[in-house]
Amino acid sequence: MKDYYQTRYQNCYEIKDRKSLVCHSKSSYYNSFRNLGYQFMQDVCVPISATQYIVDLWRKHKKGYVNYEPGSSTMVRSILDVHKLMDPYFLLEPYLGIIKSILGGAFYIHQSRVNYKHGVNTSGWSIHSDFETWHSQDGMPNMNCLTLMISVTDNTEDNGPLVVLPGTHKKYISCPKIGALDSDSEFSNQTEGVPTKYFVNQVKELEDTPLIMDAGKSVIFDCNLLHYSLPNYTKHPRTNLYFVLNSMKNIPHKRNMKRPSPMANLPEKPYIYN
């Protein structure tokens, strides 16, 4: 089968039209997700104690894949596979109907993580599409996947909030191959799969939008939406919890995996949310 979204093989960037549905539901409730690529979950507020519970759980058990700030072996940047520490159903339950409506049915957790931004100029994240990474490294075939982000702390303009590029999920930027890069280092400081400003400007429809959120608030965004974040310029840590939710019809094929990302979650028998 031809790979329409092939990337990191050629020596140049290429813009392609999206082939996958953004949202399987025709309800107007999902217009923001459909048109902009993201949507705040205004009707859902997760207790801060619940999200903090997951962070504290990791600190207690010290399990999970840990990634550090570039150049540091002590300052934690991300903790992955946090859903394996506990049953995340109590957090996901309010979103089940919404997620199934967008993805068109049953799904599983492809990845989960806590992203930290400690104070005093901890680094940000390069602009990228998650799908470009998961497609090239994990073998995820199509764009029937989304991310749920729950804020554990306030996300302000100055402490490094997630910044999205509305409308960019409608196009796909195929990126050139840079070299045999270590996937762990790439997760700390991504250089491959990062489109240039010229190509970003070709696909973006609106100005970059920082997702300013109070603790306990949440947002969902499409797997192909371009996004990035700036450093934390304050003394106040910024912490967010992420669940990557992938359709059961879009499970990555191990035979297509080129260089699995550290966060790849490819269980033989995943827990299915029906």
N, C-alpha and C positions, 0 to 999 in steps of 0.2 A: 504494500500500500504506500502511495506517495505521501511524503511528509510535507504538507503544505506550510507548516510553521518551522521548517528547518532553519537552524541558526548556529552560529559559532563554527561554521565550516568554511565559509567564503571569506574574502578579504575586504568586504565592503558592507555598508548598511543598506537595508532595503525595506521599504514600507509596503505592507500588504493589507488588504481588506480583511476584516474579521469574518470567519465563516460560521462560528458558533453563535447560538442564541445567547443574548445577555440575560434574559429572564424568560422562563417558561410560562409564567403567569401573564395574562393579559390585563390584569387588574391595574387601575390607575394608581393604586396605593404604591406601586413600585416605580413610578415615573422618574423619581430622582435617581434610583439605582440604574434604571434602564438608560436614561439620557446622560447623566453625569458620571455614572460608574461607582457611586457611593450613596449611602443613605443613613442618616442618623436614626437611631431607634428611639424616637421621642417618647414612646409609651412604655419603655422598659428602663428601669433603674435598678441596677444590681447593688445589693448592700455592699458597702465598702468592706465590711467585715468578711464577706464571702470571698472577695478577690484577694484580700490581704491574707486570708487563710491559706491560699495556695502558695503565696510567697513564703509564708512562715513554714509551711509544710516542707518545702525544699530546704530551707535553712536547717530544719531539724534532721532530715534524713540524708541530705547531701547526695541525692541521687539525680540522675538526669544528665544530659549532655550539656556541658558548660563551655561557653565561648567568652573570651576576654577582650578587653579594649586593645586596639592595635598598640603593640609595643609594651604591653603589660601582661604579667602572668598572675596577677592578683585581683585586678579590678574587673569584676564580672560585667559583661555586656549583655549576654543572653543566657537563659536557661531553657533548654529544649526538652520536648517530651514530658511536659509537666502533667499532662492528662494521665500519664501512667502512674502517678503518685496517688491518685484518688479517682473516684467516679465523678466526671465533670457534668453528669446529667443535671444536677441541681442548678448549674449555671446555664446550661444550654436549653433547658426546658422552655423558658419563655420565648425562645427564638425558633423552636422546631418547625412550626407551621410556616413561618416566613422563609426559612432556609429551604424547606422542601418545595415551596411554591416557586422559588427562584431557580432551584436546581432541577426541578421536575421530578422529584421523588427521593428515594432513600439516599443517604450519604454516610460517610465515615470521617473521622478526624485524620487528615493527612499529616498534620503537623500541629504542635502547640508549643508556645514559648512565652516566657516573660522577658520583655526587653527593658533594660535599665538604662537610665541616663543619670549617672551620679553628677553632682554639681561641679562647678568650676571647669567649664569648657571640655566636658567629655564629648567625644566625636559624634557626628551624625551618620547618615546613610546616603550613599550615592543614589542618583535617580535611576530607577529601574522598573521593569514589569516583573512581578513574581512569576507569572506564567512562563516568561522567556527562560528563567532559571529552571523551573520545575520541568519544563518541556525538554530542555537541552541536557539536564543532568539526571533527572529522575525518571524520564520517560513518560511524563504525563501527556496523554495524546491531545486533549482538547481543552477549551476554556470553560468547562462546566464546573467551576470551582469558585469559592469566595472566601474572604477572611472576615471573621468577627473580631473586632478589637474592643476590649473593655478597659476603661481607664481605672487604674488602681489609685493614682494620684491625679490632681488637677493637671491638665495640659494647657499651658499658657503660651502666649506668643514668644516668650523668652526662654522657656526651658526645653526647647527642642521638640515641638509637636510634630506629628506626621503631617506632611504637606502633600496634597493630591493635585493632579492635573486633570480637571474635569473634562470628560469627553474623550480622553486618550485611549480608553478601553475599546473604542470602536475600530481602531487600527492596530496593526502589529508591526513592531520594528525588529527585523531580523538583524542580529549584530555579528560583527566579524570575530574570528577566532584570534585570541591574543597569544595563547601558548598553553603549555602544560602547567596550569595553575593549581595550587593546593586548595581544595574546596573549603577547608577550615579557615585558612588565611583569607580566602575570598569572602567568607561570611563576616569576618571582622572588618575587612576593608575591600569592598567589592570594586573591581576594575573591569572585569569581563561582563558583558551583557549590559553595559552602561551606554546608552545612546548619546550622541553629541547634541549640543544645543541646537544645531541646524535642523536635525531630524526631529527633535522634540518640538520645535516651533512649527514644523510641517503638520503635526498631528493634533496639537493642543487647540482647543476651542475657546477656553476661558483662561483667566489668570490663575496662577498657582494659588491654592486655597489651603491655609493651615487649619487643621481640625482642632479647634479650641473646645475643650470639653472639661466638665467638672468630674471629679472622682465619682465612679459608679455609673457614668454614662457610657453609651456604646454606639458603635457605627459598624456597618458592613460595607465592604468594598470588593469590586470585581477583581479577579485574579490577574487581569491584563491591564489594570489601571496603573499608569505611571505615577510613581510617588517617590518621596525622599524625605529626609528630615535634617535639620540643622543641629549644630552642637547645643548643649545646654549651657547657656550663658549665666545662669543663676547659681545660687548655693543650695537650691531646693531640688532634690531628686525627682525625676519623672519616671514613672513605672507604668507599663501597659501590659495587658494580658491578651494574647492572640490565639485564636483557634482557626486553623485552615480547614475548611469543610469541603470535601470533594464528593461529587456524585459517584454512586456505585457503578454507574455506566462509564466512568472516566478513570478507572483504576489504572495507574501506571503499569507498564509491562517491563519486567525486569530485563528482558532481552533488549530493550531500547535504552537502558540506562547507560549513559556515557561516563559520568563521574558523579555518583550520587552526592547530593548536597548533605551536609551534616544533619539537616532536619528532616531528611527523607523518612517517611513512615510507611513502610510497605509490608504490613502484616499479612501473613497467609490467610488468616481468618479475622478480619477487622470487626470491631463491634459496629453493628449497623444501626443507624437511627432511621426507623421506618416511619 
